[in-house]
Amino acid sequence: CWESQAEVVYRSASAAIGEVVPDFGDALATLVRHHIAASGPVTRRDLAWWSGAGLRDVDTALDSLHAELTRRMGPNGLEYLDLVGGVSDAPDPGIRLLPEYDALLLAYDPKARDRFADERVIAASWNRANGVHAPTVLLDGRIRGCWRLERTGRSAVVVVEAFAWERRIDEGELEEPVRAIGLALDLAIE
């Protein structure tokens, strides 16, 4: 198995170059802090799913960060964690064109993704056969459709398709996100 062979190689390489292997608990606490900063508020199950660590290890990491965290009850009666002064109370940023494999779906426990996407949305945006996840449209805190670029040389058209069961997305709502895509990809968007 590649995974077990890679572990031996990594351990051998660490010893050969004199690398100090960090303490697992300290390393996990650092990862958890970064994940909460990027994706909070999150549940402990979100953290366990994303990190691949067990709940016991995640709880130990959270205990070490207790002074940096806020806790509150959220959807489905679950406790949600965020950093003190985190952005979870920020106003909705409006429509967003999220990239392929965006953390909105990948940063959270699949069983709890219904807070922003129902099963129809997941089925419409994620090809389970090959693991490809389409770029999605986030509007009003929910995934409402998919988008794609149709390129022609150094220019492109952004094609947005709302899911059939969602409201039509007004072109005016897309002006700023489409401009941002053009800037990020250095493309002239038509």
N, C-alpha and C positions, 0 to 999 in steps of 0.2 A: 504494500500500500504506500503510495507516494507520501501521504501525511506522516506516517511513522518514520519513513526514510528521511524526510526533511527535518524532523525533530533531531535525529542523530547528527545530521550535517550541521544544523544550527548550533547544537551544543558543542560539537567539535570545533566549529569556527570560533565560538565565543572563548573557548579555552585557549585556542591557538593565538588569538590576538590580545588575550589578557583582559577581555571585556568583563566588567563586573555585572553580574546578572541582578537586576533590581528585585527587591522583595515583592512577591506576588501581591500581597495586600496593598502595599503602597502604590504599585503600578495600577492596580484595579481602581483604587480610590482616585487616582489622577485621571484615568480614562472616564470614570463615572462623572467626575466634575466637568470634564470637557463635554461629555455627551449631554449632560443636563444644560450646560451653557448654550449648546447649539440647538437642542431639541426640546427643552423643557417647556411646559411641565410634562413630566413623565412618571410612570408608575415603576415600582421595583420590578415588575414582570417585564416591562419594556426594556429596562436596563439589563436584565438577565438574558432576554432573547437577543438583544443587540450585541452584547459582549460575549455571549456563549458561556458565561459563568453561571454557577448555581445560585439560587436565591440566598442561601446561607452566606456565600461570599459577597454577594451584592449587599446584603443587610449589614455585614461587617464594614464594608466600604462606606455605606450610608451613615453608619454610626460614627465613623471617623470624621465625617463631613457635617455632623449634625449642626454645628454653629453656623455653617454657610447655607443651610437649607431652610426653605419654608415648606410647609405641608398643608394641604387642604383637600377636602373631599371634592370629587368631580363626578363625571359621567359613570354610570353603572355602579355607583357606590364605592368607587376605588379612591385610594389616597394618591394624590399627585404631588410630586416634588419639583421644586424649582430652586434656583439660587436666590438668596436674599438680593433684592434689587433686580431680579431677572425681568425679562420682557413679557412675561405672561399676561400682564395687565395692560399691555400696549393696545391701542386701537387696531382694528382690522386694517391691514395695509392695502386692502383692495384686491383686484384681480391680479393673479400671478401666473406666469407661464413657467411651470416647473420642468427641469430637465429630465432626461431618461434616468432611471434609477434614483430618483430624488429621495432624500432622507425622509420626506413626509410619509412615505410608505415603508421605507426600509429601516427607520429608526425606532419603530414601535412594534410591540408584540402583535402578530397577525390577528389574534383573537380580539384585540381591542381597537382595531382600525376603524370600527364603525363610528367612532367619534368624528371622522371626517370623510369616510367612504363606505358605502354599503357594498354588499357582495356583488351586485350587478356592476358597480364601478370597478371593483377589483377584477372581475372577469373581463370587462371591456378594455381595461388598460394593461393587463399583465398576461403575457402568453406563458402559461405554466409549462408548456411542453419544452420550451427552450430558455425560460427564465428572463426573456426580454421584457422590460417594462417601458411602456411608451411615455413620452413627455405628456404631462397632464396640465389641466387648467384648474387652478384653485380660485374659487370665488365664494365669498361669504363663509369662509372657513370649511368649505366642502369641495371635493373634487367633482367638477361639473362636466368635464370633457377632455379631449386630447388635442394636441397640436403637432404640426410637423413643418419642417422647412422644405420648400421646393426651390432648389438652387439652380442658378444659371450663371456660371462663372463667379464673379465677385458680387452678384446681387442675388436676392432671394425673395420669396413670398412666404409669409407665415400663414398657414392654413389652420384655422381653429374649427373644430367640430364639437359642439355640445352633444352630450348624450341625448338620445331621442326623448327620454323622460324628463329632461331638464329644460329650463327656459332658454330661449335663443339669447346668445351673447351679443350685445350691441357692439358694433365696430368701434364706436367712440370709447368704450371701456378698454379697448385693446391698444390704444395709441401709445401710452407710456410703456407697457410691457413689451410691445413689439419694437419700439425704439431702443429699449434696453437690450433686447436680443441682438439687434444690429450692432450696437456698440460693443457688446461682449464678444461677438464673433467677427467683428470688423467687416461687416457686410452691409451693402446698401439694400435696405428693405423697401420693396415696392408696394 
